[in-house]
Amino acid sequence: MADFRPDTPSPDHDAMSHYWRTIETLAAGADAVRAAGERFLPKFPDEQHYAYEYRRRTAKYTNIISDILTSLAAKPFRKDDLLALLATLHRETESQ
């Protein structure tokens, strides 16, 4: 059995950390995406450095990821969803 310690990330955590960093950068907005450079905006073949820097600095980015995250995070607390969940939990606990 593997020796898992609280201060050591699990293999699952390690596998997901790249995706979390990507979402964190995208949610942080245009400045963070531009600062990430080639990670989100690759250079064209044979593109000069000054041309790439200009394109990187002026790249358009609409941050819809924050809206998506906010919407998804609020879903469990929508009144109709919450009431349906409570009704289901009530039925399940009544039948036990």
N, C-alpha and C positions, 0 to 999 in steps of 0.2 A: 504494500500500500504506500502511496506517495505521502511524503511528509509535507502537508500544507500548513503554512504559518500565516498568521494574520497580516504580516508585513510583506508577504510575497504574493504578487498577482497570480491568479490562477491561469491555466492555459486558455480558458474561455475569455477571460479578461484580455489577455494578450492578443487573442484572435480578433477581438472587437475594437481594441483601442484605436486602430487606424481609422475605422469608420467614425468613432466618436470625435476624433480630432478633426476629421473632414466636416462633420456637422457643426462642430464648435466654430470652425473657421467660417463656414458659409453663414451661420447665424450671426456672427460678429459684424457682418456687413461688408460693404464695398472696399473699405480701406484694408481690412484683414485679407480679403481675397486678392487684392492687388499686391499686398505685401508678400503673399505666398508665392508670387511670381509664377515660375514655370509649372508649379504643381497644378494650377488651374488654367493657366494661359501659356501653353507651350510656344516656343519659338518656331517660326517658319524655317524651312530649310534655307540656309544661306542668308538669313535675316541679320542685318547689321545690329550691333548692340544698341546704338542710339535709336534706331527705328523700333526695336523691340521695347525699349524703355518708354518711348513715346506712346506706343500702343498699350503697354501695361498701365501707364499712368492715366490714360484717357479711356480705358475700357469701361463699358457700361455694365452694370450689375444691378439687377432688381432683386432685392432681398425678400423673396416670397417665403423662404424657409422659416423665418421667424413667425410669419402668419400661420404657416402650416403647423409648426410646433405648438403655438398657442392654441390653435383650434383643436389639435389632437389632445393636448393636455387638459382642455376644458371638457372634452366629451364625457368622461365619466360623471361629471357634475351637472350635466343638463338635466332639467327637471324630469322630462319624460323618460329618459334613460335611467335616471336614478330611481324613479318610482317603479319601473319595470324590474330593475335589479332587486329592489327591496321586496317586491311582491314575490319574485322567484325565491329569494332567500327565505321568506316567510313560509312559503309552501314547502320548501325542502325541510325546514326545521320542524314544521308541523307534522310531517310524515315520519319523522324519526321517533 
